[in-house]
Amino acid sequence: MSTDFLKWLDEQQGRTYELHARHINPIFVKMLQTIGFDKQFVRGQGCYLYDAGGNRYLDMLTGWGVFALGRNHPKVRSVLEAVLSRELPNLVRMDCSLLAGLVAEKLTSRTAPHKGQSLTRVFFCNSGAESVEAAIKFARCFTAKQRILYCDHAFHGLTVGSLSLNGAGFFRERFGDLMPWTESVPFNDLAALERALARKDVAAFFVETVQGKSCDVACDGYLEEAQKLCRRAGALLVADEVQCGIGRTGRWFAYQHWPNVEPDIVCVAKALSGGYVPVGAVVTTPGIMDAVFNTMERCVIHSNTFGQNDLAMAAALATLTVMEEDGIVENAETLGTYAIRQLENITRDCPFAGEVRGKGLMFGIDFKRPENSLKLQAAWDALHALNFAIFGQMVIVPLMQEHRILAQVAGYHTEVIKFLPPLNITKQDLDWFLSAMQQVLQNTLRVPGAAWDTVMSLAKGASRAYLR
Ligand SMILES: Cc1ncc(COP(=O)(O)O)c(C=O)c1O
């Protein structure tokens, strides 16, 4: 059966974009075709993707941050195969799953590594947005308050509750009224947070330690002080570690760069299952969990059908174990520091490059209007007169077309490009990326030049699409 299926699947190759244009998302297909990303990837292994012609691509996107161990990690796969072959009694629902208990034990050994720490309880779900939705409910239930604070430029997911905490108008517009009692504060601004907490009616302050859409990092002291302000106001501190958690920044959780920070709730997803199976988790304290699940009648008052499923739990156990055994978090710290330093050196010669931002293996570049050269300023202005924030494509497109490196801009209407390599990437592969970046950034200085021709025609096309 499986050989027949794979043979049949091979015969379907070549139909992908036609099927998606017809049944899934034609405008996405058009976007990919416009920037030349309509590849036929047929295999993923470790840090690499392979197309039908056998060409190898370096994956600096990792499926939006899920493939922390690279693609198809053999140890995670072998655990999944073993679990499937055992015919386990998955999702009985009126019992407790051993695998889920084991993942909770391992995960909380990382959120509460020291005696006396209280992030020891876990609620499992299936995605990052779902973990944020759960955290909103838990915070409101525990505090009996309604207001939720979030940061400018925040990204917490796209379901209605999590979208209500989104710091970008672009994602919110056109979808009607979102959840009431939500309010943004500037990131890294303690005075603004203190003012917003003053009425003592806030249930929780949601914050990403490293913001996914901008790569902005919490300043030293910000989370410690935010935690004190929240505690004083009777509000919970929720760390959304969906993207920056599970080793990505060189700590198991990014807030752990500051030893005195212990959030009340931590949202986890993405890399937890090594990218194999959708998964999410909310890690919190016994006090909060016991307030939500407070009677036998309410023992599953917040739940979901697929949470704790065997494949997600087995993949999570295998992923966390490989991370421990292979020193993955340490690698993210060492090579992340190396990559950020090298990028800072490279970008010094490019007047379009503003700040290099990030922590560990979550880093990006913010582009800006050059300060000196009139010629470069004129090119920047001409591009921006057509379309805001398309400059990043001048880096992303040649990285793919000329250097076979997959990456993406960090978000819509921002000048930031972001990189999320596998956490087990080698220095050799990072050097492939860094030397490509050096060439690509140098080409942006040639005005007129091929890179500008490409991006100007993209911008013209995008402007026409907006006007339509
Ligand atoms: C910080 C953060 N929170 C929540 C989410 C939503 O996760 P998901 O796409 O799994 O719903 C994301 C997704 O990128 C994220 O980066």
The ligand as an SDF file (V2000), in Angstrom:
LIG
                    3D

 16 16  0  0  0  0  0  0  0  0999 V2000
    4.9320   34.6890   19.0860 C   0  0  0  0  0  0  0  0  0  0  0  0
    3.8550   33.9320   18.3760 C   0  0  0  0  0  0  0  0  0  0  0  0
    2.7220   33.6430   19.0220 N   0  0  0  0  0  0  0  0  0  0  0  0
    1.7230   32.9530   18.4400 C   0  0  0  0  0  0  0  0  0  0  0  0
    1.8300   32.5460   17.1340 C   0  0  0  0  0  0  0  0  0  0  0  0
    0.7280   31.7770   16.4850 C   0  0  0  0  0  0  0  0  0  0  0  0
    1.1110   30.4620   16.3090 O   0  0  0  0  0  0  0  0  0  0  0  0
    0.3140   29.5130   15.2740 P   0  0  0  0  0  0  0  0  0  0  0  0
    0.6190   30.0040   13.9150 O   0  0  0  0  0  0  0  0  0  0  0  0
    0.8440   28.1480   15.5660 O   0  0  0  0  0  0  0  0  0  0  0  0
   -1.1280   29.6420   15.6070 O   0  0  0  0  0  0  0  0  0  0  0  0
    2.9990   32.8330   16.4090 C   0  0  0  0  0  0  0  0  0  0  0  0
    3.1350   32.4010   15.0160 C   0  0  0  0  0  0  0  0  0  0  0  0
    4.0050   32.7660   14.2980 O   0  0  0  0  0  0  0  0  0  0  0  0
    4.0270   33.5430   17.0540 C   0  0  0  0  0  0  0  0  0  0  0  0
    5.1580   33.8370   16.4080 O   0  0  0  0  0  0  0  0  0  0  0  0
  1  2  1  0
  2  3  1  0
  2 15  2  0
  3  4  2  0
  4  5  1  0
  5  6  1  0
  5 12  2  0
  6  7  1  0
  7  8  1  0
  8  9  2  0
  8 10  1  0
  8 11  1  0
 12 13  1  0
 12 15  1  0
 13 14  2  0
 15 16  1  0
M  END
$$$$
